[in-house]
Amino acid sequence: MAAKVTKKILKSVSFTLIGIVLIGVLSDFRADMYVKDGGSGKRGEVSQDNNQTQSTQQTQAGNQVSATNAISGSNVVSINSVGSIHNRTGLLPGTQSMNPLTGKITANNNAQNRPVAVSISNQRGALPTNAVNGISDADIVYEFLIEGGGTRFIGIFQNFINAGVVGSIRSARHYMAELAESYDALFIHAGGSPLGFEEIDNRGITAFDAVRGIRAQIFNKDVNRVPGHTVLDYHGQTTSGALFSRFLPTFDIRLTHSDRFAQALFFTDNPIPSGSRAHNVTARFSSAKSSTFTYDSIQNIYYMNQYGSQLTDANNNTPVTFTNLLILEIPITDLVGHGEGAGRQDMSTVGIGSGYFISAGRHIEIIWFRPDKSSQFIYADANGDIIDFGRGKTYIAVVPEGADTTIN
């Protein structure tokens, strides 16, 4: 019988205590695992995108503690920046390459390459003719609330040069820019909000902006998206793996991670071995927008639905599916000042909060934590252990606190 999940995380004493301990330990270093030797018990240098500096805090006596040791207790996890990950299922063979965003073996060793983060339209008025292109090529897809109760996607691509047409490309918000920085990603967008521009410029994020003409050679105008629709002209901006790979060598930008960087993701062939049933999932962003997912037990994947129909990639009409789903509850408020308007959102993505992890037909309640804007999200279970993702693509819904999430 279908049952609505009730919110328990951070209301129980045990989860609260775990949260206090974790956020206290992590407050003085980066949870995005800029750790040169994660298993050595020593913290490495902190990378600030193109300007890499060593934190003085990291050299202080008594602070020589591994990030992963602090989080996992007895479960020591070591991350290698070139994609070989020691996880709870063992070390992948050194002769193979792994996609650090999916945990899957790949033909090309591109784990050291900086990924690409793309702001992609999900406006209902732009669908289906102004359809989403390239979303099925993304390794990780975030869905964020924007003004008016709608949402926008951020696609994270480890090997963007193999992507087809991607778009339409939309504008940046400050929380999207911070997310791109946390992956050390190249950020593709078309314009932005005032705070979005401020974050991109002040934090030195490597951006490709169709509106301001920053490395704009990678963009293409798809005029077929605009005629006959109420959407504005800027909905027609797209890019592609072919355009990106053609012009990328002409830009003076860093294309690989430093040897101190590693993705803060861990993978297993058996995620959530003892979780509760999760065959139908609904993430509610607002009264106007929900995303639903249906589990296929044969393929061990979730199909995404929105606006009353299955989401497909307009490049090939392929249904959009995921191995893992995350629903993160985050404080969301309307922005005031900063030149912002039209109900744009602010999100408190730094700190600690509650959520759900769903994979392989099961779910568990989790806590998320993030020490600063440059850090990746870290996810832990009720015991304070970092969760293991199933090998495959991941969808992450960022919903308001207290959102009416249903899992059955």
NORSUL-V734553 format. One record per run of one state. SS is the DSSP state (2 for helix, 1 for strand, 0 for the rest). FROM is the first residue (numbers start at 1). TO is the last residue. If there is no record, write none. Layout:
ss->SS from->FROM to->TO
ss->SS from->FROM to->TO
This chain:
ss->0 from->1 to->12
ss->2 from->13 to->26
ss->0 from->27 to->45
ss->1 from->46 to->48
ss->0 from->49 to->50
ss->1 from->51 to->53
ss->0 from->54 to->55
ss->2 from->56 to->59
ss->0 from->60 to->66
ss->2 from->67 to->72
ss->0 from->73 to->77
ss->1 from->78 to->79
ss->0 from->80 to->84
ss->1 from->85 to->87
ss->0 from->88 to->89
ss->1 from->90 to->91
ss->0 from->92 to->96
ss->1 from->97 to->98
ss->0 from->99 to->104
ss->1 from->105 to->106
ss->0 from->107 to->112
ss->1 from->113 to->113
ss->0 from->114 to->115
ss->1 from->116 to->121
ss->0 from->122 to->123
ss->2 from->124 to->126
ss->0 from->127 to->132
ss->1 from->133 to->133
ss->0 from->134 to->134
ss->2 from->135 to->137
ss->0 from->138 to->139
ss->1 from->140 to->145
ss->0 from->146 to->146
ss->2 from->147 to->149
ss->0 from->150 to->150
ss->1 from->151 to->157
ss->0 from->158 to->159
ss->2 from->160 to->162
ss->0 from->163 to->164
ss->1 from->165 to->167
ss->0 from->168 to->168
ss->1 from->169 to->169
ss->0 from->170 to->171
ss->1 from->172 to->172
ss->0 from->173 to->173
ss->2 from->174 to->182
ss->0 from->183 to->185
ss->1 from->186 to->189
ss->0 from->190 to->191
ss->1 from->192 to->192
ss->0 from->193 to->193
ss->2 from->194 to->202
ss->0 from->203 to->206
ss->1 from->207 to->209
ss->0 from->210 to->213
ss->1 from->214 to->214
ss->0 from->215 to->215
ss->2 from->216 to->218
ss->0 from->219 to->219
ss->1 from->220 to->221
ss->0 from->222 to->222
ss->2 from->223 to->225
ss->0 from->226 to->232
ss->2 from->233 to->236
ss->1 from->237 to->240
ss->2 from->241 to->248
ss->0 from->249 to->255
ss->1 from->256 to->256
ss->0 from->257 to->266
ss->1 from->267 to->268
ss->0 from->269 to->275
ss->1 from->276 to->277
ss->0 from->278 to->279
ss->1 from->280 to->286
ss->0 from->287 to->288
ss->1 from->289 to->296
ss->0 from->297 to->300
ss->1 from->301 to->306
ss->0 from->307 to->308
ss->1 from->309 to->310
ss->0 from->311 to->311
ss->1 from->312 to->313
ss->0 from->314 to->317
ss->1 from->318 to->319
ss->0 from->320 to->320
ss->1 from->321 to->322
ss->0 from->323 to->323
ss->1 from->324 to->330
ss->0 from->331 to->331
ss->1 from->332 to->334
ss->0 from->335 to->344
ss->1 from->345 to->347
ss->0 from->348 to->350
ss->1 from->351 to->359
ss->0 from->360 to->361
ss->1 from->362 to->370
ss->0 from->371 to->377
ss->1 from->378 to->380
ss->0 from->381 to->385
ss->1 from->386 to->386
ss->0 from->387 to->388
ss->1 from->389 to->390
ss->0 from->391 to->393
ss->1 from->394 to->400
ss->0 from->401 to->405
ss->1 from->406 to->407
ss->0 from->408 to->408
